[in-house]
Amino acid sequence: MALLPTNKSNAKKAQASSVAKPERKNNPDIRPSDIKINDDTKVTYGDKVYKASERQSIRVDPPVLKMISNLSYAKDIPMYKMVEVAMQAYLGTLTESERRIYDAKNDKIN
């Protein structure tokens, strides 16, 4: 039969546990359930918001992927948005004849 702990041993354990735990100075009644974080910044890119399942992958060479990844990290925007920005910038460089070809192809897709 095991011996039950005495009051003396309980007092030693209580003293040891009180040393290990710092006391709450601000508000002892606050609990994690009392803390609520509201997301007050909602960032959306463009008019339509696509789901991750709707996005499709593209195949690029490893150096190009590294460049896109590094630029998206530096600018703090997602990689798919970085590609969109680059394509919009490239569209601005099209000649008139290239622009007509692009618009004709784009009209067939839409």
Backbone hydrogen bonds, N-H to C=O, Kabsch-Sander energy under -0.5 kcal/mol:
donor,donor_aa,acceptor,acceptor_aa,energy
10,N,6,T,-2.0
11,A,7,N,-2.1
12,K,8,K,-1.6
13,K,9,S,-2.0
14,A,10,N,-2.3
15,Q,11,A,-2.1
16,A,12,K,-2.1
17,S,13,K,-2.4
18,S,14,A,-1.8
19,V,15,Q,-1.2
20,A,16,A,-1.4
21,K,17,S,-1.4
25,K,23,E,-0.6
30,I,27,N,-1.2
34,D,31,R,-1.7
35,I,31,R,-0.5
35,I,32,P,-1.1
36,K,34,D,-0.5
38,N,36,K,-0.6
40,D,38,N,-1.1
42,K,40,D,-0.6
43,V,41,T,-0.6
44,T,42,K,-0.5
46,G,44,T,-0.6
50,Y,48,K,-0.6
54,E,51,K,-1.0
55,R,51,K,-0.8
55,R,52,A,-0.6
60,V,58,I,-0.6
64,V,61,D,-0.5
65,L,61,D,-2.3
66,K,62,P,-2.4
67,M,63,P,-2.1
68,I,64,V,-2.6
69,S,65,L,-2.7
70,N,66,K,-2.7
71,L,67,M,-2.6
72,S,68,I,-2.5
73,Y,69,S,-1.9
74,A,70,N,-2.5
75,K,71,L,-2.6
76,D,72,S,-0.8
77,I,72,S,-1.9
82,M,78,P,-1.9
83,V,79,M,-2.1
84,E,80,Y,-1.7
85,V,81,K,-2.5
86,A,82,M,-2.2
87,M,83,V,-2.5
88,Q,84,E,-2.3
89,A,85,V,-2.1
90,Y,86,A,-2.1
91,L,87,M,-2.2
92,G,88,Q,-1.0
93,T,90,Y,-1.5
94,L,91,L,-1.2
99,R,95,T,-2.5
100,R,96,E,-1.9
101,I,97,S,-2.0
102,Y,98,E,-2.6
103,D,99,R,-2.8
104,A,100,R,-2.4
105,K,101,I,-2.4
106,N,102,Y,-2.8
107,D,103,D,-2.3
108,K,104,A,-1.5
109,I,105,K,-1.6
110,N,106,N,-2.2
